[in-house]
Amino acid sequence: MITKSETKTLILSFADNAGKKVNYTLQRPKADLDKESVDKAVADILNAKVFATETGDLSSLQESRIVTRKVETFA
C-alpha cells in the first residue's frame, strides 16, 4: 500500500538593513494565493516593521516562492 501526501509552503526571503538574507516559512498557504496579494502583505510587513534581525529591520523582499513537496510512503 502506498500513501501519498502533498504539502505546500510559502517562503518569503527578505534582506535586512545590512543586506543579510532572512527567510520566513509559512505552512499551508491559501490555495488562491497570487503575486499581488503576496506583494501587498509583504509591503504591510515592511511598513509596520513587524520583524527585525540583529543587524536591523527588514528592508526589502528578495524572493517569494511556493514550494510543493510530494511524499509517497510505502507501508
Phi and psi restraints in degrees (range 20) as a CNS / XPLOR table:
assign (resid 1 and name C) (resid 2 and name N)
       (resid 2 and name CA) (resid 2 and name C) 1.0 -114.3 20.0 2
assign (resid 2 and name N) (resid 2 and name CA)
       (resid 2 and name C) (resid 3 and name N) 1.0 129.0 20.0 2
assign (resid 2 and name C) (resid 3 and name N)
       (resid 3 and name CA) (resid 3 and name C) 1.0 -106.7 20.0 2
assign (resid 3 and name N) (resid 3 and name CA)
       (resid 3 and name C) (resid 4 and name N) 1.0 127.9 20.0 2
assign (resid 3 and name C) (resid 4 and name N)
       (resid 4 and name CA) (resid 4 and name C) 1.0 -110.7 20.0 2
assign (resid 4 and name N) (resid 4 and name CA)
       (resid 4 and name C) (resid 5 and name N) 1.0 141.9 20.0 2
assign (resid 4 and name C) (resid 5 and name N)
       (resid 5 and name CA) (resid 5 and name C) 1.0 -142.3 20.0 2
assign (resid 5 and name N) (resid 5 and name CA)
       (resid 5 and name C) (resid 6 and name N) 1.0 153.2 20.0 2
assign (resid 5 and name C) (resid 6 and name N)
       (resid 6 and name CA) (resid 6 and name C) 1.0 -138.1 20.0 2
assign (resid 6 and name N) (resid 6 and name CA)
       (resid 6 and name C) (resid 7 and name N) 1.0 133.7 20.0 2
assign (resid 6 and name C) (resid 7 and name N)
       (resid 7 and name CA) (resid 7 and name C) 1.0 -128.3 20.0 2
assign (resid 7 and name N) (resid 7 and name CA)
       (resid 7 and name C) (resid 8 and name N) 1.0 147.3 20.0 2
assign (resid 7 and name C) (resid 8 and name N)
       (resid 8 and name CA) (resid 8 and name C) 1.0 -119.5 20.0 2
assign (resid 8 and name N) (resid 8 and name CA)
       (resid 8 and name C) (resid 9 and name N) 1.0 144.8 20.0 2
assign (resid 8 and name C) (resid 9 and name N)
       (resid 9 and name CA) (resid 9 and name C) 1.0 -136.1 20.0 2
assign (resid 9 and name N) (resid 9 and name CA)
       (resid 9 and name C) (resid 10 and name N) 1.0 133.5 20.0 2
assign (resid 9 and name C) (resid 10 and name N)
       (resid 10 and name CA) (resid 10 and name C) 1.0 -95.2 20.0 2
assign (resid 10 and name N) (resid 10 and name CA)
       (resid 10 and name C) (resid 11 and name N) 1.0 124.8 20.0 2
assign (resid 10 and name C) (resid 11 and name N)
       (resid 11 and name CA) (resid 11 and name C) 1.0 -114.6 20.0 2
assign (resid 11 and name N) (resid 11 and name CA)
       (resid 11 and name C) (resid 12 and name N) 1.0 122.5 20.0 2
assign (resid 11 and name C) (resid 12 and name N)
       (resid 12 and name CA) (resid 12 and name C) 1.0 -109.1 20.0 2
assign (resid 12 and name N) (resid 12 and name CA)
       (resid 12 and name C) (resid 13 and name N) 1.0 121.0 20.0 2
assign (resid 12 and name C) (resid 13 and name N)
       (resid 13 and name CA) (resid 13 and name C) 1.0 -107.9 20.0 2
assign (resid 13 and name N) (resid 13 and name CA)
       (resid 13 and name C) (resid 14 and name N) 1.0 116.5 20.0 2
assign (resid 13 and name C) (resid 14 and name N)
       (resid 14 and name CA) (resid 14 and name C) 1.0 -109.6 20.0 2
assign (resid 14 and name N) (resid 14 and name CA)
       (resid 14 and name C) (resid 15 and name N) 1.0 164.6 20.0 2
assign (resid 14 and name C) (resid 15 and name N)
       (resid 15 and name CA) (resid 15 and name C) 1.0 -116.4 20.0 2
assign (resid 15 and name N) (resid 15 and name CA)
       (resid 15 and name C) (resid 16 and name N) 1.0 142.4 20.0 2
assign (resid 15 and name C) (resid 16 and name N)
       (resid 16 and name CA) (resid 16 and name C) 1.0 -94.7 20.0 2
assign (resid 16 and name N) (resid 16 and name CA)
       (resid 16 and name C) (resid 17 and name N) 1.0 -176.0 20.0 2
assign (resid 16 and name C) (resid 17 and name N)
       (resid 17 and name CA) (resid 17 and name C) 1.0 -59.7 20.0 2
assign (resid 17 and name N) (resid 17 and name CA)
       (resid 17 and name C) (resid 18 and name N) 1.0 -25.5 20.0 2
assign (resid 17 and name C) (resid 18 and name N)
       (resid 18 and name CA) (resid 18 and name C) 1.0 -91.8 20.0 2
assign (resid 18 and name N) (resid 18 and name CA)
       (resid 18 and name C) (resid 19 and name N) 1.0 0.8 20.0 2
assign (resid 18 and name C) (resid 19 and name N)
       (resid 19 and name CA) (resid 19 and name C) 1.0 87.3 20.0 2
assign (resid 19 and name N) (resid 19 and name CA)
       (resid 19 and name C) (resid 20 and name N) 1.0 4.3 20.0 2
assign (resid 19 and name C) (resid 20 and name N)
       (resid 20 and name CA) (resid 20 and name C) 1.0 -74.1 20.0 2
assign (resid 20 and name N) (resid 20 and name CA)
       (resid 20 and name C) (resid 21 and name N) 1.0 136.0 20.0 2
assign (resid 20 and name C) (resid 21 and name N)
       (resid 21 and name CA) (resid 21 and name C) 1.0 -82.3 20.0 2
assign (resid 21 and name N) (resid 21 and name CA)
       (resid 21 and name C) (resid 22 and name N) 1.0 135.2 20.0 2
assign (resid 21 and name C) (resid 22 and name N)
       (resid 22 and name CA) (resid 22 and name C) 1.0 -132.9 20.0 2
assign (resid 22 and name N) (resid 22 and name CA)
       (resid 22 and name C) (resid 23 and name N) 1.0 128.1 20.0 2
assign (resid 22 and name C) (resid 23 and name N)
       (resid 23 and name CA) (resid 23 and name C) 1.0 -107.3 20.0 2
assign (resid 23 and name N) (resid 23 and name CA)
       (resid 23 and name C) (resid 24 and name N) 1.0 138.3 20.0 2
assign (resid 23 and name C) (resid 24 and name N)
       (resid 24 and name CA) (resid 24 and name C) 1.0 -120.7 20.0 2
assign (resid 24 and name N) (resid 24 and name CA)
       (resid 24 and name C) (resid 25 and name N) 1.0 131.3 20.0 2
assign (resid 24 and name C) (resid 25 and name N)
       (resid 25 and name CA) (resid 25 and name C) 1.0 -115.1 20.0 2
assign (resid 25 and name N) (resid 25 and name CA)
       (resid 25 and name C) (resid 26 and name N) 1.0 127.9 20.0 2
assign (resid 25 and name C) (resid 26 and name N)
       (resid 26 and name CA) (resid 26 and name C) 1.0 -117.9 20.0 2
assign (resid 26 and name N) (resid 26 and name CA)
       (resid 26 and name C) (resid 27 and name N) 1.0 122.3 20.0 2
assign (resid 26 and name C) (resid 27 and name N)
       (resid 27 and name CA) (resid 27 and name C) 1.0 -78.3 20.0 2
assign (resid 27 and name N) (resid 27 and name CA)
       (resid 27 and name C) (resid 28 and name N) 1.0 146.4 20.0 2
assign (resid 27 and name C) (resid 28 and name N)
       (resid 28 and name CA) (resid 28 and name C) 1.0 50.8 20.0 2
assign (resid 28 and name N) (resid 28 and name CA)
       (resid 28 and name C) (resid 29 and name N) 1.0 61.7 20.0 2
assign (resid 28 and name C) (resid 29 and name N)
       (resid 29 and name CA) (resid 29 and name C) 1.0 -66.1 20.0 2
assign (resid 29 and name N) (resid 29 and name CA)
       (resid 29 and name C) (resid 30 and name N) 1.0 159.7 20.0 2
assign (resid 29 and name C) (resid 30 and name N)
       (resid 30 and name CA) (resid 30 and name C) 1.0 -55.6 20.0 2
assign (resid 30 and name N) (resid 30 and name CA)
       (resid 30 and name C) (resid 31 and name N) 1.0 144.5 20.0 2
assign (resid 30 and name C) (resid 31 and name N)
       (resid 31 and name CA) (resid 31 and name C) 1.0 -66.4 20.0 2
assign (resid 31 and name N) (resid 31 and name CA)
       (resid 31 and name C) (resid 32 and name N) 1.0 -31.5 20.0 2
assign (resid 31 and name C) (resid 32 and name N)
       (resid 32 and name CA) (resid 32 and name C) 1.0 -95.8 20.0 2
assign (resid 32 and name N) (resid 32 and name CA)
       (resid 32 and name C) (resid 33 and name N) 1.0 19.7 20.0 2
assign (resid 32 and name C) (resid 33 and name N)
       (resid 33 and name CA) (resid 33 and name C) 1.0 -64.7 20.0 2
assign (resid 33 and name N) (resid 33 and name CA)
       (resid 33 and name C) (resid 34 and name N) 1.0 134.8 20.0 2
assign (resid 33 and name C) (resid 34 and name N)
       (resid 34 and name CA) (resid 34 and name C) 1.0 -131.9 20.0 2
assign (resid 34 and name N) (resid 34 and name CA)
       (resid 34 and name C) (resid 35 and name N) 1.0 171.9 20.0 2
assign (resid 34 and name C) (resid 35 and name N)
       (resid 35 and name CA) (resid 35 and name C) 1.0 -58.7 20.0 2
assign (resid 35 and name N) (resid 35 and name CA)
       (resid 35 and name C) (resid 36 and name N) 1.0 -41.4 20.0 2
assign (resid 35 and name C) (resid 36 and name N)
       (resid 36 and name CA) (resid 36 and name C) 1.0 -60.7 20.0 2
assign (resid 36 and name N) (resid 36 and name CA)
       (resid 36 and name C) (resid 37 and name N) 1.0 -45.3 20.0 2
assign (resid 36 and name C) (resid 37 and name N)
       (resid 37 and name CA) (resid 37 and name C) 1.0 -70.0 20.0 2
assign (resid 37 and name N) (resid 37 and name CA)
       (resid 37 and name C) (resid 38 and name N) 1.0 -35.4 20.0 2
assign (resid 37 and name C) (resid 38 and name N)
       (resid 38 and name CA) (resid 38 and name C) 1.0 -65.5 20.0 2
assign (resid 38 and name N) (resid 38 and name CA)
       (resid 38 and name C) (resid 39 and name N) 1.0 -45.5 20.0 2
assign (resid 38 and name C) (resid 39 and name N)
       (resid 39 and name CA) (resid 39 and name C) 1.0 -60.7 20.0 2
assign (resid 39 and name N) (resid 39 and name CA)
       (resid 39 and name C) (resid 40 and name N) 1.0 -40.0 20.0 2
assign (resid 39 and name C) (resid 40 and name N)
       (resid 40 and name CA) (resid 40 and name C) 1.0 -65.6 20.0 2
assign (resid 40 and name N) (resid 40 and name CA)
       (resid 40 and name C) (resid 41 and name N) 1.0 -45.2 20.0 2
assign (resid 40 and name C) (resid 41 and name N)
       (resid 41 and name CA) (resid 41 and name C) 1.0 -62.3 20.0 2
assign (resid 41 and name N) (resid 41 and name CA)
       (resid 41 and name C) (resid 42 and name N) 1.0 -41.3 20.0 2
assign (resid 41 and name C) (resid 42 and name N)
       (resid 42 and name CA) (resid 42 and name C) 1.0 -63.4 20.0 2
assign (resid 42 and name N) (resid 42 and name CA)
       (resid 42 and name C) (resid 43 and name N) 1.0 -43.1 20.0 2
assign (resid 42 and name C) (resid 43 and name N)
       (resid 43 and name CA) (resid 43 and name C) 1.0 -60.2 20.0 2
assign (resid 43 and name N) (resid 43 and name CA)
       (resid 43 and name C) (resid 44 and name N) 1.0 -41.9 20.0 2
assign (resid 43 and name C) (resid 44 and name N)
       (resid 44 and name CA) (resid 44 and name C) 1.0 -62.5 20.0 2
assign (resid 44 and name N) (resid 44 and name CA)
       (resid 44 and name C) (resid 45 and name N) 1.0 -42.2 20.0 2
assign (resid 44 and name C) (resid 45 and name N)
       (resid 45 and name CA) (resid 45 and name C) 1.0 -62.5 20.0 2
assign (resid 45 and name N) (resid 45 and name CA)
       (resid 45 and name C) (resid 46 and name N) 1.0 -46.5 20.0 2
assign (resid 45 and name C) (resid 46 and name N)
       (resid 46 and name CA) (resid 46 and name C) 1.0 -65.7 20.0 2
assign (resid 46 and name N) (resid 46 and name CA)
       (resid 46 and name C) (resid 47 and name N) 1.0 -42.8 20.0 2
assign (resid 46 and name C) (resid 47 and name N)
       (resid 47 and name CA) (resid 47 and name C) 1.0 -67.4 20.0 2
assign (resid 47 and name N) (resid 47 and name CA)
       (resid 47 and name C) (resid 48 and name N) 1.0 -35.2 20.0 2
assign (resid 47 and name C) (resid 48 and name N)
       (resid 48 and name CA) (resid 48 and name C) 1.0 -82.0 20.0 2
assign (resid 48 and name N) (resid 48 and name CA)
       (resid 48 and name C) (resid 49 and name N) 1.0 -9.2 20.0 2
assign (resid 48 and name C) (resid 49 and name N)
       (resid 49 and name CA) (resid 49 and name C) 1.0 51.9 20.0 2
assign (resid 49 and name N) (resid 49 and name CA)
       (resid 49 and name C) (resid 50 and name N) 1.0 49.8 20.0 2
assign (resid 49 and name C) (resid 50 and name N)
       (resid 50 and name CA) (resid 50 and name C) 1.0 -67.2 20.0 2
assign (resid 50 and name N) (resid 50 and name CA)
       (resid 50 and name C) (resid 51 and name N) 1.0 -40.0 20.0 2
assign (resid 50 and name C) (resid 51 and name N)
       (resid 51 and name CA) (resid 51 and name C) 1.0 -118.3 20.0 2
assign (resid 51 and name N) (resid 51 and name CA)
       (resid 51 and name C) (resid 52 and name N) 1.0 149.0 20.0 2
assign (resid 51 and name C) (resid 52 and name N)
       (resid 52 and name CA) (resid 52 and name C) 1.0 -143.6 20.0 2
assign (resid 52 and name N) (resid 52 and name CA)
       (resid 52 and name C) (resid 53 and name N) 1.0 159.5 20.0 2
assign (resid 52 and name C) (resid 53 and name N)
       (resid 53 and name CA) (resid 53 and name C) 1.0 -114.8 20.0 2
assign (resid 53 and name N) (resid 53 and name CA)
       (resid 53 and name C) (resid 54 and name N) 1.0 -178.7 20.0 2
assign (resid 53 and name C) (resid 54 and name N)
       (resid 54 and name CA) (resid 54 and name C) 1.0 -60.6 20.0 2
assign (resid 54 and name N) (resid 54 and name CA)
       (resid 54 and name C) (resid 55 and name N) 1.0 -28.0 20.0 2
assign (resid 54 and name C) (resid 55 and name N)
       (resid 55 and name CA) (resid 55 and name C) 1.0 -102.5 20.0 2
assign (resid 55 and name N) (resid 55 and name CA)
       (resid 55 and name C) (resid 56 and name N) 1.0 7.4 20.0 2
assign (resid 55 and name C) (resid 56 and name N)
       (resid 56 and name CA) (resid 56 and name C) 1.0 134.4 20.0 2
assign (resid 56 and name N) (resid 56 and name CA)
       (resid 56 and name C) (resid 57 and name N) 1.0 -175.6 20.0 2
assign (resid 56 and name C) (resid 57 and name N)
       (resid 57 and name CA) (resid 57 and name C) 1.0 -70.7 20.0 2
assign (resid 57 and name N) (resid 57 and name CA)
       (resid 57 and name C) (resid 58 and name N) 1.0 158.4 20.0 2
assign (resid 57 and name C) (resid 58 and name N)
       (resid 58 and name CA) (resid 58 and name C) 1.0 -69.5 20.0 2
assign (resid 58 and name N) (resid 58 and name CA)
       (resid 58 and name C) (resid 59 and name N) 1.0 138.6 20.0 2
assign (resid 58 and name C) (resid 59 and name N)
       (resid 59 and name CA) (resid 59 and name C) 1.0 -115.8 20.0 2
assign (resid 59 and name N) (resid 59 and name CA)
       (resid 59 and name C) (resid 60 and name N) 1.0 -26.3 20.0 2
assign (resid 59 and name C) (resid 60 and name N)
       (resid 60 and name CA) (resid 60 and name C) 1.0 -159.8 20.0 2
assign (resid 60 and name N) (resid 60 and name CA)
       (resid 60 and name C) (resid 61 and name N) 1.0 158.2 20.0 2
assign (resid 60 and name C) (resid 61 and name N)
       (resid 61 and name CA) (resid 61 and name C) 1.0 -89.1 20.0 2
assign (resid 61 and name N) (resid 61 and name CA)
       (resid 61 and name C) (resid 62 and name N) 1.0 126.6 20.0 2
assign (resid 61 and name C) (resid 62 and name N)
       (resid 62 and name CA) (resid 62 and name C) 1.0 -89.1 20.0 2
assign (resid 62 and name N) (resid 62 and name CA)
       (resid 62 and name C) (resid 63 and name N) 1.0 -40.2 20.0 2
assign (resid 62 and name C) (resid 63 and name N)
       (resid 63 and name CA) (resid 63 and name C) 1.0 -165.4 20.0 2
assign (resid 63 and name N) (resid 63 and name CA)
       (resid 63 and name C) (resid 64 and name N) 1.0 145.7 20.0 2
assign (resid 63 and name C) (resid 64 and name N)
       (resid 64 and name CA) (resid 64 and name C) 1.0 -130.2 20.0 2
assign (resid 64 and name N) (resid 64 and name CA)
       (resid 64 and name C) (resid 65 and name N) 1.0 138.7 20.0 2
assign (resid 64 and name C) (resid 65 and name N)
       (resid 65 and name CA) (resid 65 and name C) 1.0 -154.0 20.0 2
assign (resid 65 and name N) (resid 65 and name CA)
       (resid 65 and name C) (resid 66 and name N) 1.0 152.5 20.0 2
assign (resid 65 and name C) (resid 66 and name N)
       (resid 66 and name CA) (resid 66 and name C) 1.0 -107.5 20.0 2
assign (resid 66 and name N) (resid 66 and name CA)
       (resid 66 and name C) (resid 67 and name N) 1.0 126.4 20.0 2
assign (resid 66 and name C) (resid 67 and name N)
       (resid 67 and name CA) (resid 67 and name C) 1.0 -107.4 20.0 2
assign (resid 67 and name N) (resid 67 and name CA)
       (resid 67 and name C) (resid 68 and name N) 1.0 127.9 20.0 2
assign (resid 67 and name C) (resid 68 and name N)
       (resid 68 and name CA) (resid 68 and name C) 1.0 -107.2 20.0 2
assign (resid 68 and name N) (resid 68 and name CA)
       (resid 68 and name C) (resid 69 and name N) 1.0 128.7 20.0 2
assign (resid 68 and name C) (resid 69 and name N)
       (resid 69 and name CA) (resid 69 and name C) 1.0 -118.9 20.0 2
assign (resid 69 and name N) (resid 69 and name CA)
       (resid 69 and name C) (resid 70 and name N) 1.0 122.6 20.0 2
assign (resid 69 and name C) (resid 70 and name N)
       (resid 70 and name CA) (resid 70 and name C) 1.0 -109.9 20.0 2
assign (resid 70 and name N) (resid 70 and name CA)
       (resid 70 and name C) (resid 71 and name N) 1.0 132.7 20.0 2
assign (resid 70 and name C) (resid 71 and name N)
       (resid 71 and name CA) (resid 71 and name C) 1.0 -127.2 20.0 2
assign (resid 71 and name N) (resid 71 and name CA)
       (resid 71 and name C) (resid 72 and name N) 1.0 133.2 20.0 2
assign (resid 71 and name C) (resid 72 and name N)
       (resid 72 and name CA) (resid 72 and name C) 1.0 -116.0 20.0 2
assign (resid 72 and name N) (resid 72 and name CA)
       (resid 72 and name C) (resid 73 and name N) 1.0 118.8 20.0 2
assign (resid 72 and name C) (resid 73 and name N)
       (resid 73 and name CA) (resid 73 and name C) 1.0 -106.4 20.0 2
assign (resid 73 and name N) (resid 73 and name CA)
       (resid 73 and name C) (resid 74 and name N) 1.0 127.6 20.0 2
assign (resid 73 and name C) (resid 74 and name N)
       (resid 74 and name CA) (resid 74 and name C) 1.0 -91.6 20.0 2
assign (resid 74 and name N) (resid 74 and name CA)
       (resid 74 and name C) (resid 75 and name N) 1.0 119.1 20.0 2
